[in-house]
Amino acid sequence: MMSRRGCVLATVLGLAIVGGLWAFLGGWYGSGPLEQEAHFIVPNGASLATVAERLEAKGVIRSSTGFALRARVFGGGGGIKAGEFAIPAHASASRVLAIISSDDVIRRFVTVPEGMPSIMVYERLKAQASLTGDVASPDEGSVLPDSYPFETGETREAVLRRMQAAMSRTLKELWAKRAPGLVVKTPEQALILASIVEKETGKPSERRMVAGLYSNRLRTGMLLQADPTIIYPITKGKRLGRRILQSEIQAVNDYNTYTMVGLPKHPITNPGRESIAAVLDPAKTDALYMVADGTGGHAFAGTLEEHNRNVAKWFAIRRQRGEL
């Protein structure tokens, strides 16, 4: 039989083991030291030991060594993901590992509105402090307007490639569904005309009508006379902020549709899906002219005489507003 002393020693040893195990488990499942929710970034290619050191430095865990050891015992010691994660206040070490091993990465967005020119897409990407690396200004018309998610630390070039891939897919999809007898003969021509439609009307219901009007002008060899094509070489698509000068109307270049027949050489902005679709299925109309109607839209006309009457109405509206 075990002596009394042996029993005491065994009891003490057992309690020590239980206590140690309890402390080990408590260090894994117990509340952590983080006082309030914080965002934590796991860099690409970071090891568990490196991440543990960063977690300790940020006050998310108490001990990087203890975290790494327990992670290997309880969590397999691997599978952490790169990205930005939200760590709740007092999250246990177990919860922290579960979060940084999950796909619950914080996603941010960069939005390209319809009709945003490429120089402004470039500026928007550069302004995103959560993105990394440099990027060149994209070709005009190569970006599909939309909202694009990205992860902190992702490169600007990678986000831009997604924007451009989306435009390529969309243009291919819509071109395959185009109406017969179009005046535009290639997807590239459709994109150029869509960029003009995008800049010429902010009223979605007018897109097909504007596309029909410009299609008629192209088909009959008339000058398109689209004001945004005058402005583009001057500002690269940004607002001009003043009236167009007579010398600018008469300028000869690859864009000005007041001095050239046909389409500009390149798009003048990044058109949205609906403007591209409008060009590929334009309204059947005899319209050749349009002028603002005072409501945010346009009055359309098939003859110069009718157009002149619409222009007179527009000038009367402007005089009533005190703009003339």
Solvent accessible surface area in square Angstrom, and as a share of the most:
residue,aa,sasa,rsa
1,M,244,1.09
2,M,121,0.54
3,S,69,0.45
4,R,209,0.76
5,R,189,0.69
6,G,19,0.19
7,C,62,0.37
8,V,82,0.47
9,L,109,0.54
10,A,50,0.39
11,T,80,0.47
12,V,85,0.49
13,L,112,0.56
14,G,29,0.28
15,L,120,0.60
16,A,62,0.48
17,I,109,0.56
18,V,96,0.55
19,G,36,0.35
20,G,43,0.41
21,L,101,0.50
22,W,192,0.67
23,A,63,0.48
24,F,50,0.21
25,L,56,0.28
26,G,36,0.34
27,G,38,0.36
28,W,7,0.02
29,Y,130,0.49
30,G,30,0.29
31,S,78,0.50
32,G,6,0.06
33,P,41,0.26
34,L,15,0.08
35,E,136,0.61
36,Q,135,0.60
37,E,107,0.48
38,A,21,0.16
39,H,81,0.36
40,F,6,0.02
41,I,70,0.35
42,V,4,0.02
43,P,47,0.30
44,N,128,0.66
45,G,85,0.82
46,A,22,0.17
47,S,60,0.39
48,L,15,0.07
49,A,49,0.38
50,T,59,0.34
51,V,0,0.00
52,A,1,0.01
53,E,106,0.48
54,R,103,0.38
55,L,0,0.00
56,E,74,0.33
57,A,95,0.73
58,K,97,0.41
59,G,30,0.28
60,V,1,0.00
61,I,10,0.05
62,R,167,0.61
63,S,49,0.32
64,S,20,0.13
65,T,106,0.62
66,G,12,0.11
67,F,5,0.02
68,A,10,0.08
69,L,94,0.47
70,R,41,0.15
71,A,0,0.00
72,R,135,0.49
73,V,90,0.51
74,F,73,0.31
75,G,34,0.33
76,G,68,0.65
77,G,21,0.20
78,G,40,0.38
79,G,54,0.52
80,I,33,0.17
81,K,76,0.32
82,A,35,0.28
83,G,5,0.05
84,E,8,0.04
85,F,0,0.00
86,A,38,0.30
87,I,0,0.00
88,P,51,0.32
89,A,42,0.32
90,H,86,0.38
91,A,8,0.06
92,S,19,0.12
93,A,11,0.09
94,S,29,0.18
95,R,125,0.45
96,V,0,0.00
97,L,10,0.05
98,A,52,0.40
99,I,11,0.05
100,I,0,0.00
101,S,35,0.23
102,S,36,0.24
103,D,117,0.61
104,D,106,0.55
105,V,19,0.11
106,I,39,0.20
107,R,131,0.48
108,R,83,0.30
109,F,119,0.49
110,V,1,0.01
111,T,58,0.34
112,V,2,0.01
113,P,61,0.38
114,E,84,0.38
115,G,12,0.11
116,M,13,0.06
117,P,4,0.02
118,S,4,0.02
119,I,51,0.26
120,M,67,0.30
121,V,1,0.00
122,Y,59,0.22
123,E,72,0.32
124,R,88,0.32
125,L,1,0.00
126,K,80,0.34
127,A,82,0.63
128,Q,47,0.21
129,A,101,0.79
130,S,28,0.18
131,L,6,0.03
132,T,59,0.34
133,G,49,0.47
134,D,105,0.54
135,V,10,0.06
136,A,74,0.58
137,S,55,0.36
138,P,12,0.08
139,D,111,0.58
140,E,26,0.12
141,G,1,0.01
142,S,27,0.17
143,V,0,0.00
144,L,18,0.09
145,P,15,0.09
146,D,76,0.39
147,S,51,0.33
148,Y,16,0.06
149,P,48,0.30
150,F,1,0.00
151,E,45,0.20
152,T,23,0.13
153,G,31,0.30
154,E,41,0.18
155,T,60,0.35
156,R,25,0.09
157,E,67,0.30
158,A,19,0.15
159,V,0,0.00
160,L,7,0.03
161,R,135,0.49
162,R,88,0.32
163,M,0,0.00
164,Q,51,0.23
165,A,43,0.33
166,A,10,0.08
167,M,6,0.03
168,S,71,0.46
169,R,154,0.56
170,T,9,0.05
171,L,22,0.11
172,K,159,0.67
173,E,64,0.29
174,L,16,0.08
175,W,40,0.14
176,A,80,0.62
177,K,143,0.60
178,R,106,0.39
179,A,25,0.19
180,P,130,0.82
181,G,66,0.63
182,L,15,0.08
183,V,33,0.19
184,V,5,0.03
185,K,138,0.59
186,T,52,0.30
187,P,38,0.24
188,E,110,0.49
189,Q,64,0.29
190,A,0,0.00
191,L,20,0.10
192,I,17,0.08
193,L,0,0.00
194,A,0,0.00
195,S,0,0.00
196,I,0,0.00
197,V,0,0.00
198,E,18,0.08
199,K,75,0.32
200,E,30,0.14
201,T,7,0.04
202,G,79,0.76
203,K,77,0.33
204,P,87,0.55
205,S,94,0.61
206,E,16,0.07
207,R,26,0.10
208,R,112,0.41
209,M,56,0.25
210,V,0,0.00
211,A,0,0.00
212,G,2,0.02
213,L,4,0.02
214,Y,5,0.02
215,S,5,0.03
216,N,26,0.13
217,R,15,0.05
218,L,33,0.16
219,R,133,0.48
220,T,90,0.52
221,G,41,0.39
222,M,54,0.24
223,L,57,0.28
224,L,3,0.02
225,Q,76,0.34
226,A,0,0.00
227,D,63,0.33
228,P,18,0.11
229,T,0,0.00
230,I,4,0.02
231,I,38,0.19
232,Y,15,0.06
233,P,44,0.27
234,I,75,0.38
235,T,29,0.17
236,K,105,0.44
237,G,9,0.08
238,K,73,0.31
239,R,220,0.80
240,L,31,0.15
241,G,72,0.69
242,R,114,0.42
243,R,203,0.74
244,I,44,0.22
245,L,93,0.47
246,Q,114,0.51
247,S,76,0.49
248,E,25,0.11
249,I,48,0.24
250,Q,112,0.50
251,A,38,0.29
252,V,126,0.73
253,N,54,0.28
254,D,73,0.38
255,Y,33,0.13
256,N,1,0.00
257,T,0,0.00
258,Y,59,0.22
259,T,51,0.30
260,M,48,0.22
261,V,100,0.57
262,G,17,0.17
263,L,33,0.16
264,P,4,0.02
265,K,121,0.51
266,H,83,0.37
267,P,13,0.08
268,I,2,0.01
269,T,0,0.00
270,N,0,0.00
271,P,0,0.00
272,G,1,0.01
273,R,93,0.34
274,E,91,0.41
275,S,0,0.00
276,I,0,0.00
277,A,32,0.25
278,A,2,0.02
279,V,1,0.01
280,L,4,0.02
281,D,65,0.34
282,P,21,0.13
283,A,22,0.17
284,K,196,0.83
285,T,34,0.20
286,D,111,0.57
287,A,2,0.02
288,L,37,0.18
289,Y,38,0.15
290,M,33,0.15
291,V,22,0.13
292,A,32,0.25
293,D,45,0.23
294,G,20,0.19
295,T,104,0.60
296,G,63,0.60
297,G,2,0.02
298,H,37,0.17
299,A,27,0.21
300,F,44,0.18
301,A,3,0.02
302,G,19,0.19
303,T,76,0.44
304,L,98,0.49
305,E,121,0.54
306,E,63,0.28
307,H,28,0.12
308,N,82,0.42
309,R,132,0.48
310,N,20,0.10
311,V,36,0.21
312,A,59,0.46
313,K,132,0.56
314,W,45,0.16
315,F,80,0.33
316,A,37,0.29
317,I,49,0.25
318,R,60,0.22
319,R,143,0.52
320,Q,158,0.70
321,R,125,0.46
322,G,62,0.60
323,E,85,0.38
324,L,104,0.52
